[in-house]
Amino acid sequence: MALFTKFNSFVEAMAEKSHNLGSDTIKLMLTNVAPAAANAVKADITEITAGYGYTAGGATVTVTASSQTSGTYKLVIDDVTFTASGGTMATWRYLVLYNDTATNDELIGFYDNGSAVTLADGNSITTDFSAANGVLQIA
């Protein structure tokens, strides 16, 4: 998996209680337009078209651990699989994490896949989030 890039607004949103990463609904959505660090809410992102296996708003992720050790917080989530069904899923390159529970769907961070991905009918791709390192760490 590519390097995680946090959105600048994520730090302020954490400090102002917009996020409870241990209990809020976190989603992973796909886009083919490069996110900018200055983006703050889901509406700032151009999501791919829903259909053919992709649901508008993205996939809900399962949080498996949300804890700190020696002052370093780590969020661990299960891997997420996207599968094209009934046709070719819209092309995407970026995976964006956001908080669907937060009032304005505040953004958390994103991954750049490095190149565009097109899934033909029946094909799947699994995002491999590290259980050891978590999806993000805050120290």
MONORPE-V285828 format. One record per residue. N is the residue number from 1. RES is the residue in one letter. PHI is phi as a letter, one per 20 degrees, with the letter a starting at -180 (999 if undefined). Layout:
N	RES	PHI
N	RES	PHI
This chain:
1	M	999
2	A	f
3	L	f
4	F	f
5	T	d
6	K	e
7	F	f
8	N	g
9	S	f
10	F	g
11	V	f
12	E	f
13	A	f
14	M	f
15	A	f
16	E	d
17	K	m
18	S	e
19	H	c
20	N	c
21	L	f
22	G	f
23	S	c
24	D	f
25	T	e
26	I	d
27	K	c
28	L	d
29	M	d
30	L	d
31	T	b
32	N	d
33	V	d
34	A	g
35	P	f
36	A	d
37	A	g
38	A	f
39	N	f
40	A	c
41	V	c
42	K	g
43	A	f
44	D	f
45	I	d
46	T	e
47	E	f
48	I	f
49	T	f
50	A	f
51	G	p
52	Y	l
53	G	o
54	Y	d
55	T	e
56	A	g
57	G	n
58	G	n
59	A	e
60	T	f
61	V	e
62	T	d
63	V	e
64	T	d
65	A	b
66	S	b
67	S	b
68	Q	c
69	T	c
70	S	l
71	G	n
72	T	d
73	Y	e
74	K	c
75	L	d
76	V	d
77	I	c
78	D	f
79	D	f
80	V	c
81	T	d
82	F	d
83	T	c
84	A	f
85	S	b
86	G	n
87	G	r
88	T	e
89	M	f
90	A	g
91	T	f
92	W	b
93	R	c
94	Y	d
95	L	d
96	V	d
97	L	e
98	Y	b
99	N	e
100	D	f
101	T	e
102	A	f
103	T	g
104	N	d
105	D	l
106	E	g
107	L	e
108	I	d
109	G	a
110	F	b
111	Y	c
112	D	d
113	N	f
114	G	n
115	S	b
116	A	f
117	V	c
118	T	c
119	L	d
120	A	f
121	D	g
122	G	n
123	N	e
124	S	c
125	I	b
126	T	d
127	T	e
128	D	d
129	F	e
130	S	f
131	A	f
132	A	f
133	N	e
134	G	m
135	V	f
136	L	b
137	Q	c
138	I	c
139	A	d
